[in-house]
Amino acid sequence: MKTTFTSALALLVAGLAAAPVAAQDFPPLPASIEEQGVLRIGVKCDSPPFGASGIDGTPIGIEVEMAKKIGEYAFGSEEGAELSCVTSESRIPSLNSGKIDLILATLGRFPAREEVIDFSNIYFWGTSNVLVPVDSPVQELSDLAGETLLIVKGGSQIRWLEENIPDIEMMQLNTTADGIQALLQGRAAGYVGDGGLIYTLAGNYDQLRVVEEGLDLGVNGIGLRKDEPELMAFVNAALDQLRAENFYETVITEFVEEPAVADVMTRGFTEEPPQM
């Protein structure tokens, strides 16, 4: 009987150790968030596979699923995340004006942004790439010297491109959809964006291809307003839990069909970034 009880106890302890972290095991949420009853999270709705609009208009994508999971950690259900679509240009103003509590929207972390908002720990790293027409003479980044490149307003790649490619011009548009339409209309030599987005777009448009040479190694974090240590602690614990649950290995394959691209993105979400 003693042996049976001991074995059962060992199994119970092992089961508890393997179980997902419950809400009470996370750092406490700020009282204002608890009273609010939801975490208001800004996500992208024009940047697949990170975030896009589904057939019914609701947000879908890798970061969208992350946001839902964080809402679940906070309030026990994915309904604990109240999602809002944000553009690259609007996401920081929306955060600092109090319209949202977190930015989970392909937000690159670099010094200029760190002056106005705080960032969580890094959850993704990767290079950016350029999308060009299939018949474009551009084969490498240096071929873009003196050309015009499309980019969403506030895109993190602008500084790198201006510093590394002579005489390049930027045409800044509001959304990815605007950029792709302009590229298909021949208004610029290419469109630049996060690598995962660019490879996904190339798979959706037979008229376009990717310039394989990457640029501007960047890291993404969740954006928070300045000086919110309680919320920061909760968000970083949530990011740790996502990795512990092997969340990314499962969710990426839901939104990325090409195995090679899925492998690259999985490394970006699950491995530490290279030295910068």
HELIX and SHEET records of a PDB file:
HELIX    1   1 LYS A    2  ALA A   18  1                                  17    
HELIX    2   2 ALA A   23  ASP A   25  5                                   3    
HELIX    3   3 ALA A   31  GLN A   36  1                                   6    
HELIX    4   4 ILE A   62  PHE A   75  1                                  14    
HELIX    5   5 GLU A   78  GLY A   80  5                                   3    
HELIX    6   6 ARG A   91  ASN A   96  1                                   6    
HELIX    7   7 PRO A  111  GLU A  114  1                                   4    
HELIX    8   8 LEU A  141  LEU A  144  5                                   4    
HELIX    9   9 ILE A  158  ASN A  164  1                                   7    
HELIX   10  10 THR A  176  LEU A  184  1                                   9    
HELIX   11  11 GLY A  195  ASN A  204  1                                  10    
HELIX   12  12 PRO A  229  ALA A  244  1                                  16    
HELIX   13  13 PHE A  247  PHE A  255  1                                   9    
HELIX   14  14 PRO A  259  THR A  270  1                                  12    
SHEET    1   A 3 ALA A  81  CYS A  85  0                                        
SHEET    2   A 3 LEU A  39  VAL A  43  1                                        
SHEET    3   A 3 LEU A 102  ILE A 103  1                                        
SHEET    1   B 3 ASP A  46  SER A  47  0                                        
SHEET    2   B 3 GLY A  51  SER A  53 -1                                        
SHEET    3   B 3 PRO A  59  ILE A  60 -1                                        
SHEET    1   C 2 ASP A 118  PHE A 119  0                                        
SHEET    2   C 2 GLY A 223  LEU A 224 -1                                        
SHEET    1   D 5 GLU A 169  LEU A 173  0                                        
SHEET    2   D 5 THR A 148  VAL A 152  1                                        
SHEET    3   D 5 GLY A 190  ASP A 194  1                                        
SHEET    4   D 5 PHE A 124  PRO A 133 -1                                        
SHEET    5   D 5 LEU A 208  ASN A 220 -1                                        
END                                                                             
